[in-house]
Amino acid sequence: MSSDLVALVRRRPDVHAVADGMIAMGEALELRGGEPEPTLMYDTEGRLLVSIEDAVQVSAQSEIRRLLGPEFAERVTAPVWWVDVRAVADLPDAMRVARRFAESLAHWAGGTVYPDGASEPPARSWKASDQGGGPSGGAVPGQDGAAYQGGVIGG
């Protein structure tokens, strides 16, 4: 079982650049894989910590609402790039690394992370509603966007 995060970002994300930045800032990680396969982050002992799926462009606001709930969807405006970030559940450091990666990606590409927990509000480029920075109310069970494997959603 994994713990899932979603980074929703305004600009096409460069997953390897953000991961390389984490490594440069002291995270002891090894990267493997990448387009079209998931990018994988391993610890120094060779254990898989995080899997990062390729970014998918979401063009329909209704898809964000359907998958993440109406409260969270109010904080973002399509089109966005959707990046699934999955942390291995049985390694305590995996969720910390996944959260740090997702938040860094949202910071550098302009966006936010679902579920909430990011230390920064959504980037100024978002067209937020009156509720824009508040908590989302939690995850929606069974709706992690895993069914989308590439391409453009909606349109």
LINCORWO-V708385 format. One record per residue. N is the residue number from 1. OMEGA is omega as a letter, one per 20 degrees, with the letter a starting at -180 (NA if undefined). NEAR is the number of other ideal C-beta (glycine too) atoms within 12 Angstrom. Layout:
n/omega/near
N/OMEGA/NEAR
N/OMEGA/NEAR
This chain:
n/omega/near
1/a/11
2/r/24
3/a/28
4/r/36
5/r/41
6/r/48
7/r/47
8/a/47
9/a/38
10/a/30
11/r/24
12/a/22
13/r/36
14/a/23
15/a/37
16/r/24
17/r/21
18/r/36
19/r/38
20/r/21
21/r/21
22/r/33
23/r/23
24/r/13
25/r/14
26/r/10
27/r/26
28/a/19
29/r/35
30/r/23
31/r/30
32/r/19
33/a/21
34/a/21
35/i/16
36/r/12
37/r/16
38/r/27
39/a/37
40/r/31
41/r/41
42/r/26
43/a/24
44/r/13
45/r/12
46/r/14
47/r/21
48/r/29
49/a/40
50/r/45
51/a/34
52/a/42
53/r/35
54/r/27
55/r/40
56/r/33
57/r/27
58/a/37
59/a/19
60/r/23
61/a/26
62/r/16
63/r/29
64/r/38
65/a/23
66/a/22
67/a/35
68/r/40
69/a/26
70/a/19
71/r/24
72/a/35
73/r/33
74/a/25
75/a/38
76/r/43
77/r/26
78/j/29
79/r/26
80/r/44
81/a/36
82/r/49
83/r/45
84/r/41
85/a/47
86/r/33
87/r/32
88/a/26
89/a/18
90/r/14
91/a/23
92/a/15
93/a/25
94/a/31
95/r/25
96/a/24
97/r/38
98/a/41
99/r/31
100/r/34
101/a/45
102/r/46
103/r/33
104/r/36
105/r/43
106/r/41
107/a/28
108/a/27
109/r/32
110/a/26
111/a/42
112/a/46
113/r/39
114/i/41
115/a/30
116/a/29
117/r/24
118/a/29
119/a/15
120/r/20
121/r/23
122/a/35
123/a/30
124/a/15
125/r/19
126/r/27
127/a/19
128/r/21
129/r/18
130/a/9
131/a/19
132/r/22
133/a/23
134/a/17
135/a/19
136/a/30
137/r/18
138/a/15
139/r/24
140/a/23
141/r/11
142/a/13
143/a/24
144/r/24
145/a/32
146/a/19
147/a/17
148/a/27
149/r/16
150/r/19
151/a/16
152/r/18
153/r/26
154/r/21
155/NA/13
